[in-house]
Amino acid sequence: MSTVLKAQHVTKYFYDPEKFQVLKDITFEVRKGEFLSIVGKSGCGKSTLLYLLSTMDTDYEGDIEMAGVTLKGRNQDFLSHFRNEHLGFVFQFHFLLPEFTTLQNVMLPGLKLGKYSEKEVEERAMEKLRLIGMTEHARKPASKLSGGQQQRVAIARALINEPTIIMGDEPTGNLDKANTENVFEIFHELADKGQTIIAVTHDPDFAAGTDRIIEMSDGSIISEHKNS
């Protein structure tokens, strides 16, 4: 399978209150369709790494390449468009707009990308809701959904633009066991269909079920192993 993400010698410093090295010479690759988890204790740098990979933070040393595009030195307009086209995000908190319907929430990034007509975006959004078993809730305000349902809708929203990579930051951190398993199953099915997923997680069971685990400590990768 082809490589969709390359991080090479990525180093990051924070300067407030004093200079502190938060990432140290991080190098790894991710292949298309891989379901990768990044684990480690709080403060080890895993969320900072995800933030850099997501192109939100551009202040780092080293190189990040995604979908064959080198991201170092690009302006914010370029990165904003690139993000919308190539990345889908699923956070610990779903960040749905409560007054919008389920369908409208899923459509938002598709409308922002401006690649398809509103009708096409709606059709694509319904297709994603079908994928996560939420079509019957399409016209419901997001505020009327349960926590587990809202997180599934967040996954559908992340999928709307057919992203190169879905990035999850503690995507099951707010869910009970049953909903965690449900979200995990959805991720697994997506990966089986060729969707690349990178998830930062504290949940050892979640990590154990992914294709590969990168473990971090004190800003460095200390181990990497594939799960059978």
Secondary structure, 3 states (H helix, E strand, C coil): CCEEEEEEEEEEEECCCCCEEEEEEEEEEEECCCEEEEECCCCCCHHHHHHHHCCCCCCCEEEEEECCEECCCCCHHHHHHHHHHHEEEEECCCCCCCCCEHHHHHHHHHHHHCCCCHHHHHHHHHHHHHHCCCHHHCCCEHHHCCHHHHHHHHHHHHHCCCCCEEEEECCCCCCCHHHHHHHHHHHHHHHHCCCEEEEECCCHHHHHCCCEEEEEECCEEEEEEECC
